Amino acid sequence: MTKLTHEAKGTFAIAPTPFHDDGRIDEKSIDRLTDFYAEIGCDGVTVLGIMGEAPKLEGAESEEVAKRFIKRAKNMQVIVGVSAPGFAAMRSLARASMDAGAAGVMIAPLPTLRTDDQITGYFKQAVEAVGTDIPWCLQDYPLTLNVIFTPGVIRKIVMDNPSCVMLKHEDWPGLEKISTLRGFQKDGSLRPLSILTGNGATFLDFEMERGADGAMTGYAFPEMLIDVVRLSKEGKRDAAHDLFDAHLPLIRYEQQPAIGLAVRKHVLQKRGIIASSAQRKPGSSISAIAKSEVDYLLSRVARVDRRAHLQPQSSAAG
């Protein structure tokens, strides 16, 4: 597998971790999910992220999940989330993942970081721990991690650490941040950097116009992300926005705090991609009323995008 570089672009699906109803890792659903991402044309897959329930896995399980995705990914690049409270666990997972063929790793800040010096110092230590030979993606997600990166801090992290080749941009509001970072590149104060965006794709339409290279998020219809990224790059603005707008109500519903992953897994199960919508405990679930609301939203999306035309009840085989 080729290593991650600053030229990475397109759509990297954030993969959930499939579980059986009793909490065991579901290897067959991992394979089916990976095959699905490849078949629809994803450029890469990011595993063991926040929506991948990584903190609920033991160290050996994390390696098992990462290696399973990597082995199945074929031509897709796999980025492995290695964030951990301690650097020993981070290094162990990073080295094991790269040895298995991962393209790179993703590192998020500790939620306790506050000052700019603390933030930049932390990532310098993290890079020293995992090794400067491993390309990595910086995760900027203040809504969940409560750590604020200014554009200047991001620039310093990237310039101080040559192995940082990608930013996962998930600030909100964050459109001006993308414009500022691209401005740094134009004036020569920031080296080339891949910028992929998250936040459940809530602002993907305008993020692409501000200079993002693509999407790295986990919406239940990654085909839409692929199409919006492509249409935006082709300059087909209205077509990109029309498709995005059709999915936006479901995107919004999936972005609800606490139950968002339950909604996403529910739809992926309805699509026959994963066998169970179960999360490992502690986890959330959605009520029968919520499921009916999702069905209604799917029926509305299907008016524009037939890929959302799903039967009220469906599950993965085998």
Secondary structure, 3 states (H helix, E strand, C coil): CCCCCCCCCEEEEECCCCECCCCCECHHHHHHHHHHHHHHCCCEEEECCHHHCHHHCCHHHHHHHHHHHHHHCCCCEEEEECCCCCHHHHHHHHHHHHHHCCCEEEECCCCCCCCHHHHHHHHHHHHHHHCCCCCEEEEECHHHHCCCCCHHHHHHHHHHCCCEEEEEECCCCCHHHHHHHHHHHHHCCCCCCEEEECHHHCCHHHHHHHCCCEEEECCCCHHHHHHHHHHHHCCCHHHHHHHHHHHHHHHHHHCCCCCHHHHHHHHHHHCCCCCCCCCCCCCCCCCHHHHHHHHHHHHHHCCCCHHHCCCCCCCCCC
